[in-house]
């Protein structure tokens, strides 16, 4: 994932000092999008290094939580982590899709173990159930969300 954009977390503090007074967009790993002109370093108890947005809404966050930093005017990405370079296509999987994936995988394991172990749970259709479960798994895999690298 080679990119011309730096992804070293030690550079975040210097970037925020350099951007003092310029509107900056900060995207955090929990999905929050913060906009600020002033970000300062602060230490809050035993939580280690933290940053604080100054303004009407004071919010603090850890440098570990930052996914990427953009210039609000131009939209140019100034800093990002390797995670910030990845995105889901077409969208992130919902809980229902994840539960369906677990159900499909369980069906495949049960049908495979039944066929190999000769348990006869689906007798006399063990082979047909096995290939049906594999087909459903392949179809589910083909249409499930993917993670790709953002260009």
WONOR-V878917 format. One record per residue. RES is the residue in one small letter. NEAR is the number of other ideal C-beta (glycine too) atoms within 8 Angstrom. D_CENTER is the distance of its C-alpha to the mean C-alpha in Angstrom with 2 decimals. Layout:
# WONOR-V878917
RES_NEAR_D_CENTER / RES_NEAR_D_CENTER
This chain:
# WONOR-V878917
x_5_15.58 / x_2_18.57 / x_7_18.51 / x_2_21.13 / x_8_18.77 / x_5_18.98 / x_10_16.08 / x_5_18.37 / x_9_17.71 / x_6_21.51 / x_9_21.82 / x_12_20.08 / x_10_23.29 / x_8_25.47 / x_11_23.44 / x_13_23.75 / x_7_27.47 / x_6_27.95 / x_11_26.41 / x_9_28.65 / x_5_30.04 / x_9_27.69 / x_9_25.18 / x_15_21.65 / x_11_18.30 / x_13_15.69 / x_12_12.07 / x_12_10.71 / x_8_7.53 / x_5_9.07 / x_5_9.34 / x_6_12.89 / x_8_14.59 / x_11_17.68 / x_8_20.70 / x_11_23.38 / x_8_26.38 / x_9_26.90 / x_12_24.57 / x_8_26.37 / x_9_25.79 / x_8_26.81 / x_8_26.96 / x_6_26.59 / x_4_28.34 / x_3_26.78 / x_7_23.18 / x_6_23.79 / x_7_22.96 / x_13_21.65 / x_15_21.90 / x_11_23.54 / x_14_23.70 / x_8_27.35 / x_8_28.67 / x_2_29.25 / x_5_26.12 / x_7_25.66 / x_7_22.15 / x_9_21.21 / x_12_17.92 / x_10_17.20 / x_11_16.44 / x_6_13.74 / x_9_11.80 / x_16_12.16 / x_10_9.47 / x_10_12.31 / x_13_15.91 / x_11_17.90 / x_12_21.62 / x_9_22.36 / x_6_25.46 / x_4_24.52 / x_7_20.74 / x_6_20.63 / x_10_17.57 / x_10_19.24 / x_12_16.64 / x_12_13.06 / x_10_11.18 / x_8_10.27 / x_7_6.50 / x_11_7.91 / x_10_9.66 / x_9_7.22 / x_6_7.01 / x_9_7.89 / x_8_11.68 / x_4_13.37 / x_6_10.78 / x_5_8.18 / x_9_10.54 / x_6_12.71 / x_5_14.54 / x_6_17.45 / x_10_15.83 / x_9_14.55 / x_8_18.11 / x_9_19.69 / x_11_17.95 / x_8_19.36 / x_8_22.69 / x_12_22.91 / x_9_22.21 / x_8_24.80 / x_11_27.27 / x_12_26.95 / x_8_27.56 / x_10_30.44 / x_15_32.06 / x_10_31.81 / x_9_33.25 / x_14_35.93 / x_11_36.98 / x_6_37.05 / x_6_38.58 / x_6_41.08 / x_6_40.63 / x_7_41.82 / x_7_39.57 / x_9_39.51 / x_6_42.92 / x_3_44.25 / x_7_40.98 / x_14_38.84 / x_7_38.24 / x_8_37.47 / x_12_34.94 / x_12_33.23 / x_8_32.97 / x_9_31.99 / x_14_29.05 / x_10_28.01 / x_8_28.34 / x_11_26.21 / x_12_23.50 / x_8_23.70 / x_8_23.62 / x_11_20.60 / x_7_18.76 / x_6_19.91 / x_5_18.72 / x_9_15.38 / x_10_12.15 / x_6_11.19 / x_7_8.59 / x_7_10.78 / x_6_11.49 / x_6_12.39 / x_2_16.11
